[in-house]
Amino acid sequence: MNNAKIYLFMILLAGLVSCKKEVPQVFSTSSLTIVNVAVNNPNLSATFTSQPLPYSQFAAPISYGSFAEFGRPAVQTPLKIVSSADTGKAFYQTQLNFKGAGIYSLYLASGAANKADAVLMQDTIAYLADSVAAVRFINMSTDSKPVSINLLGNTSSEFTNLAYKKITSFKRYSANSQASVTGGYTFEVRDAATGTLLTTFTWTFSLFKSNTLVIGGLENDSSGNYPVSVFQVNNY
């Protein structure tokens, strides 16, 4: 090979290497639902960067008893959450390392020293092909004893002995237009040991969809601001 051909070959090789370096990396995405069950923390805001940011540049606040969904790339990502009660320090902080196309939920209750007591989990959402909807419960009432859940008017329990930070499996219910289920299902949350009624909640379902019903608040709520209550999170 003469010098001219060698020179041309080196130029072509350099061009190929250069082009290869410019190909952007493509990451699959996952979803994260953040749920605020943190008493005395009326708003929680998240950021997905390790860079210091003013509170005004965090994501829109998530009010107590509500949730927000975020799409995240399936790579290691920092997560920092602050409370509007004290925006100067992290209420919850971790490194996320999600699988591609994974579905995740983060439930945040109030722990000691104004830090979060958290449940972070990967979800498996069942495909519902018939005229049904599905629901599960998670107990995020920080001072509660184990609870049982029954349907209004029924003595048998739908879910039993659900302790703090525990979550049930999804259970399927008929979700057609019959009068017996129009408007939803009303559940009663009771102290599992004594049977004392703590709260009731009517689950308004969507056909073929799943929901998580979150038990929050406090059994011994001296302020009167955070009684035991249930709110609905969409898993779709």
Secondary structure as GFF3:
##gff-version 3
##sequence-region A 1 236
A	DSSP	alpha_helix	3	22	.	.	.	ID=ss1
A	DSSP	beta_strand	29	36	.	.	.	ID=ss2
A	DSSP	beta_strand	43	47	.	.	.	ID=ss3
A	DSSP	three_ten_helix	55	57	.	.	.	ID=ss4
A	DSSP	beta_strand	62	63	.	.	.	ID=ss5
A	DSSP	beta_strand	67	73	.	.	.	ID=ss6
A	DSSP	beta_strand	76	83	.	.	.	ID=ss7
A	DSSP	beta_strand	92	97	.	.	.	ID=ss8
A	DSSP	beta_strand	103	110	.	.	.	ID=ss9
A	DSSP	three_ten_helix	112	114	.	.	.	ID=ss10
A	DSSP	beta_strand	116	123	.	.	.	ID=ss11
A	DSSP	beta_strand	132	139	.	.	.	ID=ss12
A	DSSP	beta_strand	147	151	.	.	.	ID=ss13
A	DSSP	beta_strand	157	162	.	.	.	ID=ss14
A	DSSP	beta_strand	171	174	.	.	.	ID=ss15
A	DSSP	beta_strand	185	191	.	.	.	ID=ss16
A	DSSP	beta_strand	197	203	.	.	.	ID=ss17
A	DSSP	beta_strand	210	216	.	.	.	ID=ss18
A	DSSP	beta_strand	229	234	.	.	.	ID=ss19
###
